[in-house]
Amino acid sequence: MSTTITVAIVGAPIACAEGVKETWRELADWAAAQLRTRYGDQVQVAYYERNRRM
């Protein structure tokens, strides 16, 4: 019996002079691919975007 774990990554878009960058989303995609390569179906990655409210 194998156990599936979920890795949660919380990121936020970064605003700069060139516009909004998706650095955290890109990093989460890269990390998910690395984890899938290493652990296959035993790991799932969930990406949550942090919305800043003022």
PyMOL Python script that loads the backbone (N, CA, C, O; Angstrom):
from pymol import cmd

cmd.read_pdbstr("""\
ATOM      1  N   MET A   1       0.847  -1.168   0.000  1.00  0.00           N
ATOM      2  CA  MET A   1       0.000   0.000   0.000  1.00  0.00           C
ATOM      3  C   MET A   1       0.898   1.238   0.000  1.00  0.00           C
ATOM      4  O   MET A   1       1.829   1.345   0.799  1.00  0.00           O
ATOM      5  N   SER A   2       0.605   2.167  -0.904  1.00  0.00           N
ATOM      6  CA  SER A   2       1.397   3.394  -0.938  1.00  0.00           C
ATOM      7  C   SER A   2       0.543   4.576  -0.495  1.00  0.00           C
ATOM      8  O   SER A   2      -0.674   4.590  -0.679  1.00  0.00           O
ATOM      9  N   THR A   3       1.189   5.538   0.075  1.00  0.00           N
ATOM     10  CA  THR A   3       0.518   6.731   0.565  1.00  0.00           C
ATOM     11  C   THR A   3       0.841   7.887  -0.369  1.00  0.00           C
ATOM     12  O   THR A   3       1.990   8.068  -0.772  1.00  0.00           O
ATOM     13  N   THR A   4      -0.169   8.661  -0.707  1.00  0.00           N
ATOM     14  CA  THR A   4       0.034   9.849  -1.522  1.00  0.00           C
ATOM     15  C   THR A   4       0.096  11.067  -0.606  1.00  0.00           C
ATOM     16  O   THR A   4      -0.751  11.243   0.269  1.00  0.00           O
ATOM     17  N   ILE A   5       1.099  11.893  -0.817  1.00  0.00           N
ATOM     18  CA  ILE A   5       1.196  13.122  -0.032  1.00  0.00           C
ATOM     19  C   ILE A   5       0.949  14.314  -0.946  1.00  0.00           C
ATOM     20  O   ILE A   5       1.152  14.233  -2.158  1.00  0.00           O
ATOM     21  N   THR A   6       0.513  15.414  -0.359  1.00  0.00           N
ATOM     22  CA  THR A   6       0.294  16.647  -1.100  1.00  0.00           C
ATOM     23  C   THR A   6       1.257  17.707  -0.587  1.00  0.00           C
ATOM     24  O   THR A   6       1.341  17.958   0.615  1.00  0.00           O
ATOM     25  N   VAL A   7       1.970  18.317  -1.501  1.00  0.00           N
ATOM     26  CA  VAL A   7       2.864  19.425  -1.192  1.00  0.00           C
ATOM     27  C   VAL A   7       2.128  20.698  -1.586  1.00  0.00           C
ATOM     28  O   VAL A   7       1.754  20.865  -2.747  1.00  0.00           O
ATOM     29  N   ALA A   8       1.918  21.591  -0.634  1.00  0.00           N
ATOM     30  CA  ALA A   8       1.234  22.858  -0.905  1.00  0.00           C
ATOM     31  C   ALA A   8       2.269  23.967  -1.065  1.00  0.00           C
ATOM     32  O   ALA A   8       3.130  24.160  -0.206  1.00  0.00           O
ATOM     33  N   ILE A   9       2.171  24.688  -2.171  1.00  0.00           N
ATOM     34  CA  ILE A   9       3.049  25.830  -2.419  1.00  0.00           C
ATOM     35  C   ILE A   9       2.160  27.063  -2.498  1.00  0.00           C
ATOM     36  O   ILE A   9       1.209  27.111  -3.277  1.00  0.00           O
ATOM     37  N   VAL A  10       2.485  28.055  -1.682  1.00  0.00           N
ATOM     38  CA  VAL A  10       1.727  29.307  -1.675  1.00  0.00           C
ATOM     39  C   VAL A  10       2.616  30.384  -2.270  1.00  0.00           C
ATOM     40  O   VAL A  10       3.721  30.626  -1.784  1.00  0.00           O
ATOM     41  N   GLY A  11       2.136  31.024  -3.316  1.00  0.00           N
ATOM     42  CA  GLY A  11       2.913  32.055  -3.981  1.00  0.00           C
ATOM     43  C   GLY A  11       2.093  33.302  -4.198  1.00  0.00           C
ATOM     44  O   GLY A  11       0.896  33.339  -3.911  1.00  0.00           O
ATOM     45  N   ALA A  12       2.742  34.308  -4.701  1.00  0.00           N
ATOM     46  CA  ALA A  12       2.077  35.579  -4.982  1.00  0.00           C
ATOM     47  C   ALA A  12       2.696  36.193  -6.223  1.00  0.00           C
ATOM     48  O   ALA A  12       3.913  36.146  -6.398  1.00  0.00           O
ATOM     49  N   PRO A  13       1.868  36.772  -7.091  1.00  0.00           N
ATOM     50  CA  PRO A  13       2.432  37.458  -8.252  1.00  0.00           C
ATOM     51  C   PRO A  13       3.279  38.646  -7.793  1.00  0.00           C
ATOM     52  O   PRO A  13       2.999  39.265  -6.767  1.00  0.00           O
ATOM     53  N   ILE A  14       4.300  38.944  -8.558  1.00  0.00           N
ATOM     54  CA  ILE A  14       5.201  40.035  -8.222  1.00  0.00           C
ATOM     55  C   ILE A  14       4.999  41.155  -9.242  1.00  0.00           C
ATOM     56  O   ILE A  14       5.176  40.944 -10.441  1.00  0.00           O
ATOM     57  N   ALA A  15       4.635  42.330  -8.772  1.00  0.00           N
ATOM     58  CA  ALA A  15       4.446  43.478  -9.654  1.00  0.00           C
ATOM     59  C   ALA A  15       5.740  44.272  -9.734  1.00  0.00           C
ATOM     60  O   ALA A  15       6.377  44.554  -8.719  1.00  0.00           O
ATOM     61  N   CYS A  16       6.116  44.626 -10.950  1.00  0.00           N
ATOM     62  CA  CYS A  16       7.305  45.444 -11.141  1.00  0.00           C
ATOM     63  C   CYS A  16       7.064  46.361 -12.334  1.00  0.00           C
ATOM     64  O   CYS A  16       5.972  46.366 -12.903  1.00  0.00           O
ATOM     65  N   ALA A  17       8.051  47.118 -12.705  1.00  0.00           N
ATOM     66  CA  ALA A  17       7.909  48.090 -13.790  1.00  0.00           C
ATOM     67  C   ALA A  17       7.519  47.428 -15.117  1.00  0.00           C
ATOM     68  O   ALA A  17       6.833  48.040 -15.935  1.00  0.00           O
ATOM     69  N   GLU A  18       7.950  46.196 -15.329  1.00  0.00           N
ATOM     70  CA  GLU A  18       7.645  45.484 -16.573  1.00  0.00           C
ATOM     71  C   GLU A  18       6.274  44.817 -16.550  1.00  0.00           C
ATOM     72  O   GLU A  18       5.839  44.271 -17.563  1.00  0.00           O
ATOM     73  N   GLY A  19       5.600  44.852 -15.428  1.00  0.00           N
ATOM     74  CA  GLY A  19       4.296  44.206 -15.313  1.00  0.00           C
ATOM     75  C   GLY A  19       4.306  43.163 -14.213  1.00  0.00           C
ATOM     76  O   GLY A  19       5.212  43.136 -13.379  1.00  0.00           O
ATOM     77  N   VAL A  20       3.310  42.316 -14.213  1.00  0.00           N
ATOM     78  CA  VAL A  20       3.194  41.268 -13.191  1.00  0.00           C
ATOM     79  C   VAL A  20       3.975  40.049 -13.642  1.00  0.00           C
ATOM     80  O   VAL A  20       3.806  39.565 -14.761  1.00  0.00           O
ATOM     81  N   LYS A  21       4.829  39.560 -12.762  1.00  0.00           N
ATOM     82  CA  LYS A  21       5.624  38.367 -13.062  1.00  0.00           C
ATOM     83  C   LYS A  21       5.046  37.179 -12.294  1.00  0.00           C
ATOM     84  O   LYS A  21       4.535  37.329 -11.185  1.00  0.00           O
ATOM     85  N   GLU A  22       5.136  36.031 -12.889  1.00  0.00           N
ATOM     86  CA  GLU A  22       4.586  34.803 -12.315  1.00  0.00           C
ATOM     87  C   GLU A  22       5.706  33.909 -11.782  1.00  0.00           C
ATOM     88  O   GLU A  22       5.681  32.696 -11.990  1.00  0.00           O
ATOM     89  N   THR A  23       6.676  34.492 -11.104  1.00  0.00           N
ATOM     90  CA  THR A  23       7.843  33.760 -10.631  1.00  0.00           C
ATOM     91  C   THR A  23       7.461  32.581  -9.744  1.00  0.00           C
ATOM     92  O   THR A  23       7.996  31.486  -9.916  1.00  0.00           O
ATOM     93  N   TRP A  24       6.545  32.784  -8.799  1.00  0.00           N
ATOM     94  CA  TRP A  24       6.162  31.702  -7.890  1.00  0.00           C
ATOM     95  C   TRP A  24       5.455  30.585  -8.630  1.00  0.00           C
ATOM     96  O   TRP A  24       5.692  29.409  -8.352  1.00  0.00           O
ATOM     97  N   ARG A  25       4.586  30.937  -9.573  1.00  0.00           N
ATOM     98  CA  ARG A  25       3.871  29.916 -10.337  1.00  0.00           C
ATOM     99  C   ARG A  25       4.863  29.094 -11.170  1.00  0.00           C
ATOM    100  O   ARG A  25       4.750  27.871 -11.248  1.00  0.00           O
ATOM    101  N   GLU A  26       5.830  29.770 -11.787  1.00  0.00           N
ATOM    102  CA  GLU A  26       6.850  29.068 -12.567  1.00  0.00           C
ATOM    103  C   GLU A  26       7.679  28.137 -11.686  1.00  0.00           C
ATOM    104  O   GLU A  26       7.983  27.010 -12.077  1.00  0.00           O
ATOM    105  N   LEU A  27       8.037  28.607 -10.508  1.00  0.00           N
ATOM    106  CA  LEU A  27       8.801  27.782  -9.570  1.00  0.00           C
ATOM    107  C   LEU A  27       7.970  26.577  -9.105  1.00  0.00           C
ATOM    108  O   LEU A  27       8.494  25.469  -8.985  1.00  0.00           O
ATOM    109  N   ALA A  28       6.695  26.794  -8.848  1.00  0.00           N
ATOM    110  CA  ALA A  28       5.818  25.697  -8.424  1.00  0.00           C
ATOM    111  C   ALA A  28       5.704  24.640  -9.521  1.00  0.00           C
ATOM    112  O   ALA A  28       5.725  23.443  -9.236  1.00  0.00           O
ATOM    113  N   ASP A  29       5.584  25.079 -10.773  1.00  0.00           N
ATOM    114  CA  ASP A  29       5.529  24.133 -11.898  1.00  0.00           C
ATOM    115  C   ASP A  29       6.820  23.326 -11.991  1.00  0.00           C
ATOM    116  O   ASP A  29       6.791  22.116 -12.216  1.00  0.00           O
ATOM    117  N   TRP A  30       7.949  24.007 -11.816  1.00  0.00           N
ATOM    118  CA  TRP A  30       9.237  23.314 -11.871  1.00  0.00           C
ATOM    119  C   TRP A  30       9.349  22.293 -10.733  1.00  0.00           C
ATOM    120  O   TRP A  30       9.753  21.150 -10.951  1.00  0.00           O
ATOM    121  N   ALA A  31       8.985  22.719  -9.517  1.00  0.00           N
ATOM    122  CA  ALA A  31       9.058  21.813  -8.365  1.00  0.00           C
ATOM    123  C   ALA A  31       8.141  20.614  -8.551  1.00  0.00           C
ATOM    124  O   ALA A  31       8.517  19.487  -8.228  1.00  0.00           O
ATOM    125  N   ALA A  32       6.943  20.847  -9.070  1.00  0.00           N
ATOM    126  CA  ALA A  32       6.000  19.741  -9.303  1.00  0.00           C
ATOM    127  C   ALA A  32       6.585  18.741 -10.291  1.00  0.00           C
ATOM    128  O   ALA A  32       6.460  17.533 -10.090  1.00  0.00           O
ATOM    129  N   ALA A  33       7.217  19.223 -11.347  1.00  0.00           N
ATOM    130  CA  ALA A  33       7.822  18.322 -12.333  1.00  0.00           C
ATOM    131  C   ALA A  33       8.956  17.512 -11.707  1.00  0.00           C
ATOM    132  O   ALA A  33       9.082  16.317 -11.972  1.00  0.00           O
ATOM    133  N   GLN A  34       9.774  18.151 -10.886  1.00  0.00           N
ATOM    134  CA  GLN A  34      10.876  17.442 -10.232  1.00  0.00           C
ATOM    135  C   GLN A  34      10.356  16.366  -9.280  1.00  0.00           C
ATOM    136  O   GLN A  34      10.887  15.256  -9.241  1.00  0.00           O
ATOM    137  N   LEU A  35       9.322  16.695  -8.519  1.00  0.00           N
ATOM    138  CA  LEU A  35       8.751  15.731  -7.570  1.00  0.00           C
ATOM    139  C   LEU A  35       8.083  14.567  -8.299  1.00  0.00           C
ATOM    140  O   LEU A  35       8.189  13.420  -7.863  1.00  0.00           O
ATOM    141  N   ARG A  36       7.392  14.857  -9.414  1.00  0.00           N
ATOM    142  CA  ARG A  36       6.767  13.783 -10.196  1.00  0.00           C
ATOM    143  C   ARG A  36       7.823  12.851 -10.777  1.00  0.00           C
ATOM    144  O   ARG A  36       7.639  11.634 -10.805  1.00  0.00           O
ATOM    145  N   THR A  37       8.938  13.434 -11.245  1.00  0.00           N
ATOM    146  CA  THR A  37      10.019  12.614 -11.787  1.00  0.00           C
ATOM    147  C   THR A  37      10.583  11.690 -10.718  1.00  0.00           C
ATOM    148  O   THR A  37      10.856  10.520 -10.981  1.00  0.00           O
ATOM    149  N   ARG A  38      10.753  12.209  -9.532  1.00  0.00           N
ATOM    150  CA  ARG A  38      11.367  11.437  -8.445  1.00  0.00           C
ATOM    151  C   ARG A  38      10.403  10.443  -7.792  1.00  0.00           C
ATOM    152  O   ARG A  38      10.779   9.306  -7.506  1.00  0.00           O
ATOM    153  N   TYR A  39       9.141  10.880  -7.554  1.00  0.00           N
ATOM    154  CA  TYR A  39       8.213  10.072  -6.755  1.00  0.00           C
ATOM    155  C   TYR A  39       6.980   9.587  -7.507  1.00  0.00           C
ATOM    156  O   TYR A  39       6.184   8.831  -6.949  1.00  0.00           O
ATOM    157  N   GLY A  40       6.806   9.995  -8.738  1.00  0.00           N
ATOM    158  CA  GLY A  40       5.661   9.536  -9.532  1.00  0.00           C
ATOM    159  C   GLY A  40       4.333   9.955  -8.913  1.00  0.00           C
ATOM    160  O   GLY A  40       4.158  11.101  -8.497  1.00  0.00           O
ATOM    161  N   ASP A  41       3.406   9.012  -8.861  1.00  0.00           N
ATOM    162  CA  ASP A  41       2.055   9.284  -8.348  1.00  0.00           C
ATOM    163  C   ASP A  41       1.979   9.363  -6.827  1.00  0.00           C
ATOM    164  O   ASP A  41       0.905   9.602  -6.275  1.00  0.00           O
ATOM    165  N   GLN A  42       3.090   9.168  -6.150  1.00  0.00           N
ATOM    166  CA  GLN A  42       3.073   9.208  -4.684  1.00  0.00           C
ATOM    167  C   GLN A  42       2.987  10.625  -4.132  1.00  0.00           C
ATOM    168  O   GLN A  42       2.738  10.812  -2.941  1.00  0.00           O
ATOM    169  N   VAL A  43       3.193  11.631  -4.992  1.00  0.00           N
ATOM    170  CA  VAL A  43       3.155  13.017  -4.532  1.00  0.00           C
ATOM    171  C   VAL A  43       2.293  13.858  -5.475  1.00  0.00           C
ATOM    172  O   VAL A  43       2.312  13.678  -6.693  1.00  0.00           O
ATOM    173  N   GLN A  44       1.551  14.766  -4.885  1.00  0.00           N
ATOM    174  CA  GLN A  44       0.764  15.736  -5.640  1.00  0.00           C
ATOM    175  C   GLN A  44       1.181  17.125  -5.177  1.00  0.00           C
ATOM    176  O   GLN A  44       1.521  17.323  -4.011  1.00  0.00           O
ATOM    177  N   VAL A  45       1.152  18.079  -6.093  1.00  0.00           N
ATOM    178  CA  VAL A  45       1.504  19.452  -5.748  1.00  0.00           C
ATOM    179  C   VAL A  45       0.278  20.333  -5.968  1.00  0.00           C
ATOM    180  O   VAL A  45      -0.349  20.306  -7.027  1.00  0.00           O
ATOM    181  N   ALA A  46      -0.045  21.110  -4.943  1.00  0.00           N
ATOM    182  CA  ALA A  46      -1.154  22.067  -5.032  1.00  0.00           C
ATOM    183  C   ALA A  46      -0.574  23.467  -4.921  1.00  0.00           C
ATOM    184  O   ALA A  46       0.173  23.763  -3.988  1.00  0.00           O
ATOM    185  N   TYR A  47      -0.917  24.328  -5.871  1.00  0.00           N
ATOM    186  CA  TYR A  47      -0.429  25.705  -5.862  1.00  0.00           C
ATOM    187  C   TYR A  47      -1.575  26.623  -5.456  1.00  0.00           C
ATOM    188  O   TYR A  47      -2.664  26.571  -6.028  1.00  0.00           O
ATOM    189  N   TYR A  48      -1.313  27.456  -4.467  1.00  0.00           N
ATOM    190  CA  TYR A  48      -2.303  28.428  -4.008  1.00  0.00           C
ATOM    191  C   TYR A  48      -1.711  29.816  -4.191  1.00  0.00           C
ATOM    192  O   TYR A  48      -0.567  30.070  -3.814  1.00  0.00           O
ATOM    193  N   GLU A  49      -2.490  30.697  -4.766  1.00  0.00           N
ATOM    194  CA  GLU A  49      -2.012  32.063  -4.958  1.00  0.00           C
ATOM    195  C   GLU A  49      -2.510  32.940  -3.831  1.00  0.00           C
ATOM    196  O   GLU A  49      -3.704  32.989  -3.536  1.00  0.00           O
ATOM    197  N   ARG A  50      -1.587  33.621  -3.217  1.00  0.00           N
ATOM    198  CA  ARG A  50      -1.925  34.520  -2.113  1.00  0.00           C
ATOM    199  C   ARG A  50      -2.369  35.845  -2.712  1.00  0.00           C
ATOM    200  O   ARG A  50      -1.619  36.484  -3.449  1.00  0.00           O
ATOM    201  N   ASN A  51      -3.576  36.248  -2.396  1.00  0.00           N
ATOM    202  CA  ASN A  51      -4.094  37.548  -2.830  1.00  0.00           C
ATOM    203  C   ASN A  51      -3.953  38.532  -1.705  1.00  0.00           C
ATOM    204  O   ASN A  51      -4.444  38.310  -0.598  1.00  0.00           O
ATOM    205  N   ARG A  52      -3.296  39.595  -1.986  1.00  0.00           N
ATOM    206  CA  ARG A  52      -3.086  40.617  -0.966  1.00  0.00           C
ATOM    207  C   ARG A  52      -4.245  41.599  -0.978  1.00  0.00           C
ATOM    208  O   ARG A  52      -4.566  42.186  -2.011  1.00  0.00           O
ATOM    209  N   ARG A  53      -4.859  41.768   0.163  1.00  0.00           N
ATOM    210  CA  ARG A  53      -5.962  42.716   0.288  1.00  0.00           C
ATOM    211  C   ARG A  53      -5.535  43.875   1.158  1.00  0.00           C
ATOM    212  O   ARG A  53      -4.898  43.684   2.194  1.00  0.00           O
ATOM    213  N   MET A  54      -5.875  45.044   0.751  1.00  0.00           N
ATOM    214  CA  MET A  54      -5.540  46.239   1.524  1.00  0.00           C
ATOM    215  C   MET A  54      -6.800  46.950   1.921  1.00  0.00           C
ATOM    216  O   MET A  54      -6.741  47.987   2.582  1.00  0.00           O
TER     217      MET A  54
END
""", "prot")
cmd.dss("prot")
cmd.show_as("cartoon", "prot")
cmd.util.cbc("prot")
cmd.orient("prot")
